[in-house]
Amino acid sequence: MNSRGYLHKGTFSIILAGSLAFSSITVLAETDLYQAVDGYQIAEEQLTDQTIEYNEIGSLIHTYNVDVQNKESNTENQRKEYSEIKNNLSWEKTSANSNKDEAKDDGDMESYAENASYEAIYKSAIKSYNKMLDRLDKYSTNKDRIALEKQLTSAAQSLMISYQSNSLQKDYLKKMEDLTKRLYENTKTQQQAGLATGQDVITAYNSWTNARISLNSMASNEDSVYQNLCKLLGVNEGGSIELKSVPKADLQEIAEINLEEDTEKAIGNNSDIIEQRNTSAGTTSEINKKNRTLQELEEKVTVKMKELYDEIKQAKTAYDAANAGYSSAQITWDNAKNKYGMGMLSGAEYLQEELKFTQKETGFESADLELFQALETYKWAVKGIVSLD
């Protein structure tokens, strides 16, 4: 009896500790395939294949970002603690049930009643811990982590778009460096033949030098963006990870945008507005102040959504112009290649046509990226991730 009483007293302190902790629980339980804040579900083998796809960013943030993991580990420690306590309680409940049956067989009704009481207490405590574990899976206990994942995923997506933009410019400058070098060598050959002046040679050399300087600068900038992105994602920064191309802008998705509906969603999802709505206000003055603040915030979101929508339209206009220029340049470039093959263009003229085509090609690809970025920024604003400053 005394040994049983000692065990029960020890467990009562665990029950009390668990009851005190009941109201402070945070973080979502893991599932086999986590749906990230960007809407994608990515298998673990895809996250560890040494390549990064754009649609993997949210899952990488959730899995490897240090700040997210710190929040996650705190809750997982709670989950482990609650599970261990629940298991101990289950063992104590089984023990009390066994002691109760034994006391019944012995006709010891006092001991029977005592152990029946213990069994009921343990059963109730186990039910409480089950509720506590269930609450770990609820959105309300995970909103801070989810908000952080949204912010970091949005930032990482922008970095990946920036990286591809840098890569486009670097590839363009590589071509420029090669073409200006060939143009410089061609100009020297022309000078020897009396077809170009010394100034022409100097001008060609300066163009080649400027292209080399720009290329080196762009390469350095690309490395910096790469390292920052890897650090944010929590993956190897040493250059072993390959970044895949960002998707093309979805023109159909852009055509189906409903600004009014999206603005309503953005207002409903905005964290500043949600926080203000949950602020208590007792007096008439406090209520009026709260309502004014809410109205101001809603107006700011409305204005911001209109700005972001206009940015999409402007980017789409630039995209259309770049697309038309690229299509025209393709025709001109095909003609130039044919003429050069037939000896109707000089080497210098051919290089100049190649430079023009390369510019138009890079211009179109950059315009597509800018349109994609504008759309992504708008979509995050709908989800509540937007600066109102």
Secondary structure, DSSP 4 states (H G I P E B T S, - for coil): -HHHHHHHHHHHHHHHHHHHTTT----PPP-SS-B-TTS-B--HHHHTSSEE-GGGHHHHHHHH-HHHHHHHHHHHHHHHHHHHHHHHHHHHHHHHHHHHHHHHHHT-HHHHHHHHHHHHHHHHHHHHHHHHHHHTTSGGGTHHHHHHHHHHHHHHHHHHHHHHHHHHHHHHHHHHHHHHHHHHHHHHHHHHTTSS-HHHHHHHHHHHHHHHHHHHHHHHHHHHHHHHHHHHHTS--SS-SEEPPPPPP-HHHHHT--HHHHHHHHHHH-HHHHHHHTS---SHHHHHHHHHHHHHHHHHHHHHHHHHHHHHHHHHHHHHHHHHHHHHHHHHHHHHHHHHHTT-S-HHHHHHHHHHHHHHHHHHHHHHHHHHHHHHHHHHHHTT-----
